[in-house]
Every structure is written in structure tokens, then in C-alpha cells.
Amino acid sequence: MPDCFLKFYVAENRRYQHQLLYEWLLDEAQRSGFHGGSAFRALAGFGRHGRLHDEHFFELAGDVPVEVGFVISEADAERFIAQLAAHNLNLFYLRVPVTAGFTLGAPAL
């Protein structure tokens, strides 16, 4: 089954179960057996409501977008999306086909 790149966009300061949402997503993915995931903080961005979120020097808690991404199988992506829906989380995501590998072949375990 082909791999995909599954990524979510969340506000940096959004929380779920007393934890920053992007951290919770990474933890949940790790508990689900994913082999890796990353969170990237944006400089600025806007979402479906058209409001610009950007970082200001004097702000302590950022409201910029954070991208949380995983390279996983399509089946794992389906399961993870369903798992998040079961938590009643309404998150925007992108899922695109991807070819992934290592320059020297399979990694040593």
C-alpha cells in the first residue's frame, strides 16, 4: 500500500486535554506506532476565517500556525483520522501521496 504525507494545521496555543495540541498529536501518533513525526512553527499564516496570525515581538503566547506531519501508510492515515474524530477534534488536514526512502537503503534497526 502506498505511503502518504499526512499533515495537520493547528494554532500554536491551542490545547487539548491540558496539553498543547501539536504536542498531543505527536504523542498520540507515537502511541499509535508511527515511526516519526514533526511539528513546524510558521512565521505567519491565515486560515478559513481570513484572520492573519503572525508573531509579534512582545507576545508571550504565539497564535501562529503549527504544521504537524507524518509519513505513514494510507491505512494508518485512515485510522488516525478516525481516531481524532472519535476524540471530537475537528482539524484541517492534508493527505498527499509520497514516495519515501533512505539514500543508503533501509535503516539499521
C-alpha positions in Angstrom: 0.0 0.0 0.0 1.4 3.4 -0.9 2.6 5.9 1.7 1.2 9.3 2.2 2.2 12.6 3.9 -0.5 13.4 6.5 -0.3 16.9 8.0 -2.4 19.0 10.2 -2.5 22.7 10.8 -3.2 23.9 14.3 -2.8 27.2 16.2 0.3 27.1 18.3 -1.5 27.9 21.5 -4.5 25.6 21.0 -4.8 23.0 23.8 -6.4 19.6 24.1 -6.5 17.5 27.3 -4.4 20.2 29.1 -1.6 19.8 26.6 -0.6 21.9 23.5 -2.5 20.3 20.6 0.6 19.8 18.4 2.4 18.0 21.3 -0.7 15.9 21.9 -0.9 14.9 18.2 2.8 13.9 18.3 2.2 11.9 21.5 -0.9 10.2 20.0 0.9 9.3 16.8 3.7 7.8 18.8 1.2 5.8 20.9 -0.3 4.6 17.6 3.1 3.2 16.5 4.1 5.8 13.9 7.8 5.8 13.2 8.2 9.5 13.2 6.5 12.9 13.1 7.4 16.6 13.2 5.9 19.9 14.1 7.0 23.1 12.3 6.1 26.6 13.6 5.1 29.1 11.0 6.2 32.8 10.9 2.7 33.8 9.8 -0.4 32.4 8.2 -4.2 32.7 7.9 -6.9 30.1 7.9 -10.5 29.7 6.7 -11.7 32.8 8.6 -9.2 35.0 6.9 -7.6 36.4 10.0 -3.8 36.8 9.8 -1.9 35.2 12.6 1.7 36.4 12.9 4.3 36.6 15.6 4.9 39.9 17.4 7.9 40.6 19.4 6.1 41.4 22.6 3.6 38.5 22.5 4.4 35.7 25.0 1.9 33.0 23.8 2.0 32.7 20.0 -1.0 32.3 17.8 0.9 31.3 14.7 0.1 28.1 12.8 1.9 24.9 13.5 2.2 22.1 10.9 2.3 18.6 12.3 3.2 16.0 9.8 3.8 12.2 9.4 4.8 9.9 6.5 2.7 6.9 7.0 0.6 4.3 5.1 -2.8 5.2 3.8 -4.3 2.7 6.2 -2.6 4.3 9.2 -3.8 7.7 8.0 -7.4 6.5 7.8 -7.1 5.0 11.3 -5.5 8.2 12.7 -8.1 10.5 11.2 -10.9 8.3 12.6 -9.2 8.2 16.0 -9.0 12.0 16.1 -12.7 12.3 15.0 -13.5 9.9 17.9 -11.9 12.5 20.2 -14.3 15.0 18.7 -11.4 17.0 17.2 -12.3 19.0 14.1 -8.8 19.5 12.5 -7.9 20.6 9.0 -5.5 18.1 7.3 -3.8 17.4 4.0 -3.1 13.9 2.8 -1.0 13.5 -0.3 0.8 10.5 -1.9 4.5 10.4 -1.2 7.5 8.3 -2.1 9.8 8.0 0.8 13.1 6.2 1.4 16.7 6.4 2.6 19.7 7.3 0.4 21.6 4.2 1.6 18.6 1.8 1.6 16.8 0.5 4.7 17.9 1.9 8.0 19.6 -0.3 10.5 17.3 -1.3 13.4 
